[in-house]
């Protein structure tokens, strides 16, 4: 039994993920919004704007390898720009534990 019956809400109905993702974005948590964006990009992998938005969010949340992948996808789809080059360099540095890799250094020099 544990303590859930004492402090939880065993009479509340379950809350499946799909209806929560369909809820208004202003009521959604960051995790739900990211899941919604990921689902959108799975269906629309060529949406460069989606990748451009998601990549820095991944980086800020400490998901450096996901950020690297998102920046690379964005660059593959739409080419390099300053934000993508710097973002990828920062993500590569974060993914390597703070060490500026040779690839990141090359990107930073390209952006300078």
Contact map, one row per residue, 1 for C-alpha under 8 A:
1111100000000000000000000000000000000000000000000000000000000000000000000000000000000000000000000000000000000000
1111100000000000000000000000000000000000000000000000000000000000000000000000000000000000000000000000000000000000
1111111100000000000000000000000000000000000000000000000000000000000000000000000000000000000000000000000000000000
1111111111000000000000000000000000000000000000000000000000000000000000000000000000000000000000000000000000000000
1111111111000000000000000000000000000000000000000000000000000000000000000000000000000000000000000000000000000000
0011111100000000000000000000000000000000000000000000000000000000000000000000000000000000000000000000000000000000
0011111110000000000000000000000000000000000000000000000000000000000000000000000000000000000000000000000000000000
0011111111000000000000000000000000000000000000000000000000000000000000000000000000000000000000000000000000000000
0001101111110000000000000000000000000000000000000000000000000000000000000000000000000000000000000000000000000000
0001100111110000000000000000000000000000000000000000000000000000000000000000000000000000000000000000000000000000
0000000011111000000000000000000000000000000000000000000000000000000000000000000000000000000000000000000000000000
0000000011111100000000000000000000000000000000000000000000000000000000000000000000000000000000000000000000000000
0000000000111110000000000000000000000000000000000000000000000000000000000000000000000000000000000000000000000000
0000000000011111000000000000000000000000000000000000000000000000000000000000000000000000000000000000000000000000
0000000000001111101100000000000000000000000000000000000000000000000000000000000000000000000000000000000000000000
0000000000000111111100000000000000000000000000000000000000000000000000000000000000000000000000000000000000000000
0000000000000011111110000000000000000000000000000000000000000000000000000000000000000000000000000000000000000000
0000000000000001111111000000000000000000000000000000000000000000000000000000000000000000000000000000000000000000
0000000000000011111111100000000000000000000000000000000000000000000000000000000000000000000000000000000000000000
0000000000000011111111100001000100000000000000000000000000000000000000000000000000000000000000000000000000000000
0000000000000000111111100001000110110000000000000000000000000000000000000000000000000000000000000000000000000000
0000000000000000011111110000000000000000000000000000000000000000000000000000000000000000000000000000000000000000
0000000000000000001111111011000000000000000000000000000000000000000000000000000000000000000000000000000000000000
0000000000000000000001111111000000000000000000000000000000000000000000000000000000000000000000000000000000000000
0000000000000000000000111111000010000000000000000000000000000000000000000000000000000000000000000000000000000000
0000000000000000000000011111000000000000000000000000000000000000000000000000000000000000000000000000000000000000
0000000000000000000000111111100000000000000000000000000000000000000000000000000000000000000000000000000000000000
0000000000000000000110111111111110000000000000000000000000000000000000000000000000000000000000000000000000000000
0000000000000000000000000011111110000000000000000000000000000000000000000000000000000000000000000000000000000000
0000000000000000000000000001111111000000000000000000000000000000000000000000000000000000000000000000000000000000
0000000000000000000000000001111111100000000000000000000000000000000000000000000000000000000000000000000000000000
0000000000000000000110000001111111110000000000000000000000000000000000000000000000000000000000000000000000000000
0000000000000000000010001001111111111000000000000000000000000000000000000000000000000000000000000000000000000000
0000000000000000000000000000011111111100000000000000010000000000000000000000000000000000000000000000000000000000
0000000000000000000010000000001111111110000000000000000000000000000000000000000000000000000000000000000000000000
0000000000000000000010000000000111111111000000000000000000000000000000000000000000000000000000000000000000000000
0000000000000000000000000000000011111111100000000100010000000000000000000000000000000000000000000000000000000000
0000000000000000000000000000000001111111110000000000000000000000000000000000000000000000000000000000000000000000
0000000000000000000000000000000000111111111000000000000000000000000000000000000000000000000000000000000000000000
0000000000000000000000000000000000011111111110000000000000000000000000000000000000000000000000000000000000000000
0000000000000000000000000000000000001111111111100110000000000000000000000000000000000000000000000000000000000000
0000000000000000000000000000000000000111111110000000000000000000000000000000000000000000000000000000000000000000
0000000000000000000000000000000000000011111110000000000000000000000000000000000000000000000000000000000000000000
0000000000000000000000000000000000000001111111100000000000000000000000000000000000000000000000000000000000000000
0000000000000000000000000000000000000001111111110000000000000000000000000000000000000000000000000000000000000000
0000000000000000000000000000000000000000100111110000000000000000000000000000100000000000000000000000000000000000
0000000000000000000000000000000000000000100111111110000000000000000000000000000000000000000000000000000000000000
0000000000000000000000000000000000000000000011111111000000000000000000001100110000000000000000000000000000000000
0000000000000000000000000000000000000000000000111111100000000000000000000000000000000000000000000000000000000000
0000000000000000000000000000000000001000100000111111110000000000000000000000000000000000000000000000000000000000
0000000000000000000000000000000000000000100000111111111000000000000001101100000000000000000000000000000000000000
0000000000000000000000000000000000000000000000011111111100000000000001100100000000010000000000000000000000000000
0000000000000000000000000000000000000000000000001111111110000000000000000000000000000000000000000000000000000000
0000000000000000000000000000000001001000000000000111111111000000001001000000000000000000000000000000000000000000
0000000000000000000000000000000000000000000000000011111111100000011101100000000000000010000000000000000000000000
0000000000000000000000000000000000000000000000000001111111110000001000000000000000000010000000000000000000000000
0000000000000000000000000000000000000000000000000000111111111000001000000000000000000000000000000000000000000000
0000000000000000000000000000000000000000000000000000011111111111011000000000000000000000000000000000000000000000
0000000000000000000000000000000000000000000000000000001111111111011000000000000000000000001000000000000000000000
0000000000000000000000000000000000000000000000000000000111111110000000000000000000000000000000000000000000000000
0000000000000000000000000000000000000000000000000000000011111110000000000000000000000000000000000000000000000000
0000000000000000000000000000000000000000000000000000000001111111000000000000000000000000000000000000000000000000
0000000000000000000000000000000000000000000000000000000001111111111000000000000000000000000000000000000000000000
0000000000000000000000000000000000000000000000000000000001100111111100000000000000000000001101100000000000000000
0000000000000000000000000000000000000000000000000000000000000011111110000000000000000000001100100000000000000000
0000000000000000000000000000000000000000000000000000001001100011111111000000000000000000000000000000000000000000
0000000000000000000000000000000000000000000000000000011111100011111111100000000000000001001000000000000000000000
0000000000000000000000000000000000000000000000000000001000000001111111110000000000000001001100100000000000000000
0000000000000000000000000000000000000000000000000000000000000000111111111000000000000000000000000000000000000000
0000000000000000000000000000000000000000000000000011011000000000011111111100000000000000000000000000000000000000
0000000000000000000000000000000000000000000000000011001000000000001111111110000000010011000000000000000000000000
0000000000000000000000000000000000000000000000000000000000000000000111111111000000000001000000000000000000000000
0000000000000000000000000000000000000000000000010010000000000000000011111111100000000000000000000000000000000000
0000000000000000000000000000000000000000000000010011000000000000000001111111111000010000000000000000000000000000
0000000000000000000000000000000000000000000000000000000000000000000000111111111100010000000000000000000000000000
0000000000000000000000000000000000000000000000000000000000000000000000011111111000000000000000000000000000000000
0000000000000000000000000000000000000000000001010000000000000000000000001111111000000000000000000000000000000000
0000000000000000000000000000000000000000000000010000000000000000000000000111111100000000000000000000000000000000
0000000000000000000000000000000000000000000000000000000000000000000000000111111110000000000000000000000000000000
0000000000000000000000000000000000000000000000000000000000000000000000000010011111011000000000000000000000000000
0000000000000000000000000000000000000000000000000000000000000000000000000000001111111000000000000000000000000000
0000000000000000000000000000000000000000000000000000000000000000000000000000000111111100000000000000000000000010
0000000000000000000000000000000000000000000000000000000000000000000000000000000011111110000000000000000000000000
0000000000000000000000000000000000000000000000000001000000000000000000100110000111111111000000000000000000000000
0000000000000000000000000000000000000000000000000000000000000000000000000000000111111111100000000000000000110110
0000000000000000000000000000000000000000000000000000000000000000000000000000000001111111110000000000000000110010
0000000000000000000000000000000000000000000000000000001100000000000000100000000000111111111000000000000000000000
0000000000000000000000000000000000000000000000000000000000000000001100110000000000011111111100000000000100100000
0000000000000000000000000000000000000000000000000000000000000000000000000000000000001111111110000000001110110000
0000000000000000000000000000000000000000000000000000000000000000000000000000000000000111111111000000000100000000
0000000000000000000000000000000000000000000000000000000000100001101100000000000000000011111111100000000000000000
0000000000000000000000000000000000000000000000000000000000000001100100000000000000000001111111110001101100000000
0000000000000000000000000000000000000000000000000000000000000000000000000000000000000000111111111111100100000000
0000000000000000000000000000000000000000000000000000000000000001000000000000000000000000011111111110000000000000
0000000000000000000000000000000000000000000000000000000000000001100100000000000000000000001111111100000000000000
0000000000000000000000000000000000000000000000000000000000000000000000000000000000000000000111111111100000000000
0000000000000000000000000000000000000000000000000000000000000000000000000000000000000000000011111110000000000000
0000000000000000000000000000000000000000000000000000000000000000000000000000000000000000000011111111000000000000
0000000000000000000000000000000000000000000000000000000000000000000000000000000000000000000011011111100000000000
0000000000000000000000000000000000000000000000000000000000000000000000000000000000000000000110010111110110000000
0000000000000000000000000000000000000000000000000000000000000000000000000000000000000000000110010011111110000000
0000000000000000000000000000000000000000000000000000000000000000000000000000000000000000000000000001111111000000
0000000000000000000000000000000000000000000000000000000000000000000000000000000000000000100100000000111111100000
0000000000000000000000000000000000000000000000000000000000000000000000000000000000000001110110000001111111110000
0000000000000000000000000000000000000000000000000000000000000000000000000000000000000000100000000001111111111000
0000000000000000000000000000000000000000000000000000000000000000000000000000000000000000000000000000011111111100
0000000000000000000000000000000000000000000000000000000000000000000000000000000000001101100000000000001111111110
0000000000000000000000000000000000000000000000000000000000000000000000000000000000001100100000000000000111111111
0000000000000000000000000000000000000000000000000000000000000000000000000000000000000000000000000000000011111111
0000000000000000000000000000000000000000000000000000000000000000000000000000000000001000000000000000000001111111
0000000000000000000000000000000000000000000000000000000000000000000000000000000001001100000000000000000000111111
0000000000000000000000000000000000000000000000000000000000000000000000000000000000000000000000000000000000011111
